[in-house]
């Protein structure tokens, strides 16, 4: 793979960006169909969603093997595949999540793809974009303010027990100091003192709700169903009891509309919503996916982290809820990640080793098996890096072929759509052969315990699931609250197929433990907590923000 200079890519990006109207024209839209946010961004009204067209279009999911901390390039592959599909004459839109400012300024940097497979305007997308995250944050924190105001009130008090409040404030930044705080200090005029804390915005249930909502009425209904806590006489309190849902929905009236931007090669891209995949469902909004399927023949979308997290939740939660049926899955692998799972240390990720790649293939092989359990034929995309060797690539292709799966070298970072046409042809071949027959892994109406055990055993490879005493009590409580038919949204480390982040490759002979539960009554899923999960990350010792700069003309560097 020829190494391209990032400066060349930046120049190409600046030269190639087109007015959003020209992008809209490619998918049959006019200026009247857009709500403009400057020259290069626009909102798409929900009236453009066409159920008849959705049923005829082809949905492609991009997922990955268990990633290294830097990720394996799902977004880059998704964008590159979109460029490749358009190059071979398929009308295609990529539909992605919005980046969170926390990771942008923390460890991962920008999240708009990379190299010649980017969505643009990259800087806007990575920063405040169209204000969706801000609206979600404000809606979340409005509910927090209403809760504390009700506790303080003497005339309109719902008798909420402050010790039971499950709702936290949110902010879209990595700030560990806000995980556990005390509020209401400073005397009677400043509220009732209680313990509280902040989650990062992608972990807010409001984000999850926005991504699960089918329309504005459904959004309001789900917001009203948010569980707040209990009264002193142990009665559940929901956001609707505080009459919060309409005001929260007002704050989200623009955020519910998907955002239209473009790829580096001038193809349409929709970016909307951004929940994390280790603690939430990890995929863009149902509305955005349906919008893409209404406006194109092919839609490429991605789900966060490895297939054990993002893809499982996409298929078992989002697709079942929305009635979506993916036609193919692209499973992204990198030789770096295979070396990692084969025992390489971080400083050895770029050191060729056929032995480590062969050993690390066990992880990729398990993910291939898992995708097949959903009745879908995967294609493996080997996301190319300069340190890859031909011998390592051929080994992966041979081992995939032995499993009945094609592995294709994906060079979208270096060559954009031209480096992805072979992958595009492989995807189209599966779609046109109608080889996939999607079926979810479990029935939502099965008992909570059974659903969790199915995921843990079938997807992770666990021998059994251990439930703590606290988790057992919480399961009974959720059944009594009427949440037994909710799907399962596992909260688990992304670093391993197991719940132990140090177990690489394909772990065997292990159990997983459910420490406790959370539930998102508005989003409509149950969240088993496996191990210690952070809903408010911290910054690394050297955050990505230290490498960023802006000159006197407003030109930003170091953000991608």
Residue, then its C-alpha position, 0 to 999 in steps of 0.5 A: x500500500x502506497x503511503x500518502x501524506x496527510x497534507x495531500x489529503x487535506x489539500x484534496x479535502x479543501x479542493x473537493x468539498x462541494x455545496x450541499x445542494x449538489x450532494x442532495x441532487x445525487x439522491x433526488x433532493x432539491x433545495x426545498x428538501x433541506x434545512x441548511x447549516x451553512x454551505x456544506x451541512x444540512x438537516x433532512x426532514x422526516x417526511x422523506x422517509x419512504x417505507x416502500x423504498x426501504x423494503x427494496x433497498x439493501x442494508x450493509x453492516x460494517x463491524x470488526x474483530x475485537x479491536x486494539x485501543x486505536x480501533x481497526x478502521x470500521x468508519x474508514x472502511x464504511x466510507x471507502x466501501x461507499x465510495x467503491x460501491x458508487x464507483x461500480x455504479x451502485x447508488x449508495x449512502x453511508x450512514x454513520x454515528x456522530x463523534x463524541x468530543x470526549x474521544x476526539x480530545x482524549x485518546x482516539x482523535x477525530x472520528x470521521x474516517x481517515x486518509x482518502x476515505x473521510x466524510x467532510x467537512x471533517x472539522x465541523x463533524x468532529x466538533x459541534x456539527x449541527x448541535x445534536x449532542x448539545x441538544x441531547x445534553x440539554x434535554x438530559x439535564x433539563x430532566x435532572x433540573x426538574x427532578x431536583x426542583x421537585x424534591x425541593x418543592x413543597x407544593x408540587x412534591x412527588x415524594x421522590x426518595x433522593x437515595x434512589x435517583x438513577x438519573x445522572x447529568x451528562x457532559x460531552x467531555x472526558x472528565x473523571x472528576x465528575x463521576x461522583x459528586x455532591x450537589x445541593x450544598x450552600x443552604x436551603x435556597x440551593x436545593x437538597x444535598x444528595x449524591x449525583x454524578x455525570x455520564x458522558x453524553x453518548x452514555x445518556x439514555x436520551x441519546x439511546x432514545x433518539x437512536x431508537x425512536x421511529x418518529x417524533x411521537x415515539x420520541x416523546x413517548x419514550x422520553x416519558x418512559x424514562x425511569x427516574x427513581x422511587x418514592x419513599x413508599x417505593x413507587x416508581x417515578x418516570x419522567x412523565x410523572x414530572x411532565x418532562x417529556x414535551x419540554x425535552x422533546x422541544x429541545x430535540x426538535x431539530x436533533x431528531x432530523x438526520x444530518x446530510x454531509x458528503x464523502x471526500x469523493x462527493x457522495x452523500x453521507x448521513x451522520x446522526x446519533x452517537x451512543x457508545x457500543x460498550x455501554x449502549x447500542x453503539x449505532x446511529x439512529x433508526x431514523x437515519x438508517x431508514x432515511x438512507x434506505x429511502x434515498x439510495x439503493x445501498x446503505x452502508x452503516x457501522x456498529x461500534x467496537x467488535x462484532x460481539x458488542x456493536x453488531x450483536x446489538x445492531x442485529x438483536x436490538x435495532x434491527x428487530x425493533x425497526x424491522x430491518x433486514x441486513x443483506x450482508x455484513x463486512x467484518x473488518x480485520x487488520x493484521x495489526x489486530x491479528x498480531x495483537x491477539x497472537x501475543x504481540x505487545x503494542x510496540x510490536x503491532x507493526x512488526x511482521x509475524x506470520x506466527x502471531x497472525x496465525x495464532x490471532x486468527x482465532x479471534x477473527x474466526x470466532x467473529x465469522x462464526x458469530x455472524x453466520x449464527x444470524x443467517x448472514x454471510x460475512x465478507x472479511x475486509x483486511x484494512x491495509x496498513x503499510x506494515x502488512x506483508x503479502x505473506x500475512x495477507x495470503x494467510x488470512x485469505x486462505x484461512x477465511x476461504x477454509x471457513x467459506x468466507x472471502x477476505x478482500x484487501x481494503x485500501x480505502x485509506x490510501x486510494x479511496x473508492x479505487x482501493x475498495x472496488x473489489x470489496x464492493x463487488x464482493x458485497x454486491x455478489x452476496x446481496x444479488x445472490x440473496x444468500x442472507x436470511x437474517x434471524x435474531x439470536x434470541x426472542x425478546x419474550x424469553x426470560x431475562x436470564x435466558x437471553x443473557x445466557x444466550x448472548x454470553x454462550x453463543x457470542x462470547x463463548x462463555x461456559x456459564x453466567x454467574x449472577x451476583x445476589x444484587x443482580x438476582x434481586x434486580x432481575x426480579x424487580x425488572x420483571x415486576x416493573x414490566x420490563x421482562x420483554x425488553x432486549x438485552x444491551x450488554x455492558x462489557x469491555x470491548x477489549x476481549x470476547x470475554x468480560x476480562x479485558x486481558x483475555x485476547x484471541x478466542x478465550x475458552x473455559x471461562x464464565x462471565x459475571x453479571x455484577x448488577x443491572x441498569x435499565x433504559x425504560x425509555x430506550x426499551x432495553x435492559x443493561x447487564x453490567x459485566x465487570x467495571x464499566x465507565x460511563x464517564x471516561x477520563x483523559x489519558x496522560x497525554x490527551x489528543x488535545x495537546x497535539x491540536x492547534x488553530x492559527x490566526x486564520x482559524x485553520x485547525x490542525x491535529x484534529x483528524 
